[in-house]
Amino acid sequence: MAYHNILEKQIEKFLPAEYLKDGVINTFLETISKCYESFEKDKKITEHAFDVSEREYQIVLQDLQQQSEIRKQSILKLKAAIRSLDPASPVQFSEEDEDLMNIISFLEKQIAKTKVLEQDLIQAKDIAEKAAYAKSEFLSVMSHEIRTPLNAIIGTIMLLQYHELLPEQKELLNVMQISSENLLSLINDVLDFSKMEEGKIIFVERKINILGFLKNIKMANRVRAEEKGNIIKIIFDDDIPKYVLGDDLRLGQVLNNIVSNALKFTHKGTITIQVGLNSLVDDMVKIDFSIEDTGIGIPKEKQELIFERFTQANNNITREFGGSGLGLTIIKRLLELQNTTIQLESEAGKGSRFFFTMSFKKSDSADDIEELKPSFNSGKADMKGLRILLVEDVSFNVMVAEKMLQNWNAKVEVAQNGALAVEKVKSNVYDLILMDIQMPVMDGYTATKEIRKFNMDIPIIALTASTINLDIESEARKSGMNGCITKPFNPNDLYSIISEKTGKQS
């Protein structure tokens, strides 16, 4: 019989052949052979287990080393992040400190400080919002309170133009008119600047005839130009579409402000308004605007400063020419809000050129846009047969509007508040109502809503001493009004809106 190979060698070496015939010895040898085989099997199993354990140990050891490195890098990054949050703040751990408890304890303190700071910021934000609201309310009230007497002043000046005056009286009246217009311009600039700071400027799209628009601006500035011996020229590119869509009010504000500035700083010179087509792609029109004057110019080192609020090129400018230093700031911000930039080329003593490019949508409408109407005292005004209800509580404003309407041959009745107006409309027939918004007893919005309950046809025009914005227009339309006009109002604007709403044309 075959035994384990090691046992076979030992039998061959040490056991005589005759002993292999003994059955007891054979049984003993078989037992030893089986022990060898069992030992060898156990050895293989043990070696295999050791190999497996060694591999697993190496894997675990490598994993632990990786985890340790990750932890170390994480602590370093955490420390760097903590320092970056507040580089000036002292930290309570060193570069070698790897104790997370110290870092976590420091973070807890920082989080507690952050929460306190967050509450302080929320409180500060609430205070700032309340202050902004109070400022807005204050400006709204002051706008109304300043514009109300200013309406009477400007209106009275315009009414005096009806009368035959001595040359000396005309000169004094002219001074009063220019001063009141300057005061109104200053009020408008301050209010517009405030609205831009509060983000309340909203742009609308209306149809604009660019050439007609420029002619209006030239006509509006003609008297001031003649006073200083200046000439206003328009150079217009015929390739520009006749009608475009844009915010005519804001465009007019920008152009009028630049032209007005040019006239202020130019004597016996020329102001050239040049408009050219930049590009026409599909329905988008880009137009280049340029206003150039031959005035005093601006030194190069002062050219950036003039766009800062309340800043002139030098202090003598304010004393000699006047102005708040807000005009160019407002122009710059209005254009920036429309994704464009005002640019300047100027040389001291040789004049200035302000220019910018603005985008519009092309309009295919064929309806004509009215150009600026001649002055109200040109002899054309005739509203004979019109019966108008004037709802106004300030006696000076009543006098101005009443005389203006009577000079146009309209018949005027007055109600001092909204409640009286409602009763008058119930018992009388009127062609149009001029409704002040802010009044005692019953305001203009409420009165209009009451009138619309029984009369949907009569045109009602809002008179407001606040600058007209989308909120006022929206509220006026919502209450049932047909339009708005701002006090102090231009007689041309008042005449135009009455003519439009009543169909009474001279």
ABEGO torsion letter per residue (X at the ends): XBBBAAAAAAAAAABBAAAAABAAAAAAAAAAAAAAAAAAAAAAAAAAAAAAAAAAAAAAAAAAAAAAAAAAAAAAAAAAAAAAABAABBBABBAABABAAAAAAAAAAAAAAAAAAAAAAAAAAAAAAAAAAAAAAAAAAAAAAAAAAAAAAAAAAAAAAABBBBAAAAAAAAAAAAAAAAAAAAAAAAAAAAAAAAGABBBBBBBBBAAAAAAAAAAAAAAAAAAAGBBBBBBBBAABBABBBBBAAAAAAAAAAAAAAAAAABBGBBBBBBBBBABBBEABBBBBBBBBBABAEBBAAAAAAAABBGBBABAAAAAAAEEAGAAAAAAAAAAAAAGBBBBBBBBBGAEBBBBBBBBBBBBABABBBBBBBBBAAAGABBABGBBBBBBBABAAAAAAAAAAAAAAGBBBBBBABAAAAAAAAAABBBABBBBBABBBGBBAAAAAAAAAAABAABBBBBBBABBBBAAAAAAAAAAGBAEBBBOBBBAAAAAAAAAAAAGBBX
